[in-house]
Amino acid sequence: MSELSTVTNGYFGCDWGQIHYRSVNLNSDRPLLVMLHQSPLSSRNYQAVLPYLGQRFRVMALDTPGFGQSTPPDRVLSASDYARIALRGADFVGAERFHLFGRATGGVFAFIACQLAPLRVSKLVLHGMPVYTAEERADRLANFAPPYEIDDQGGHLSWIWDRIHSEYPWIDGRLATQFLRDFLNAGTDFAGSYRAIWHYDLPGELAAAGGRLPCPALLIGGGRDRIAFMHDRVKRLLPDAQEVLIEEATDFVAEQDPRLFSETLLTFLDG
């Protein structure tokens, strides 16, 4: 295996501030891969996998607006607004065409970016795509991610910690601590990007597109993923997409087994 690339950090401008990214080989002439993370986390999810992907690509893993180190938006953003950030990242490095990856909420934004700029996305990778029914979306909007209040005694830290463990009972202390940092960076109302995808009718948009995408696509599912039950839904909606199911993978396989995850992406993107 060739020497692994070094991860660097940077920013590019947006209408209300700056977008933070982690990158490898950004000044090279290699094909570009843009990566979008799940909410309410950050590009930190891909810190471990970037050096492996950098053996073949230049990669930008973006922090969604308001998450990680990116400036919070000054207005309510739609799912399409979030999706355009991926296109702006490619513009920033002068890449007309690029590959695009998205996990969970980031997967919805990646799908929309592909629809907005069909001639620009060469290949699309969707990891753990959240396909909600109309009833599920309404329930999530009403109940899933209420803002928390900062407690002078630190009670909000316990609230976040308990929330993380309720969603991921298997999680270890190291990973949970990283998630806690991401939650705090996202602020007390950490659900802006969630609300964007819950207001977006993904099944309806996929149906309107005839279940087809303008580029080759790969669906990655995990047997231990919290939304594993949605994998069959997206397979039915995107029947032409290739599929990889990693039986033992959790939502965070990119952090837990970066070599395996990078091999999955590289096999598809180089194919």
Secondary structure, DSSP 8 states (H G I E B T S, - for coil): -------EEEEEEETTEEEEEEEESTTSSS-EEEEE--TT--GGGGTTTHHHHTTT-EEEEE--TTSTTS---SS---HHHHHHHHHHHHHHTT-SSEEEEEETHHHHHHHHHHHHSTTTEEEEEEES-----HHHHHHHHHHT-------TTSHHHHHHHHHHHHH-TT--HHHHHHHHHHHHHH-S---HHHHHHHSS-HHHHHHHTTT--SS-EEEEEETT-TTGGGHHHHHHH-TTSEEEEETT--TTHHHH-HHHHHHHHHHHHT-
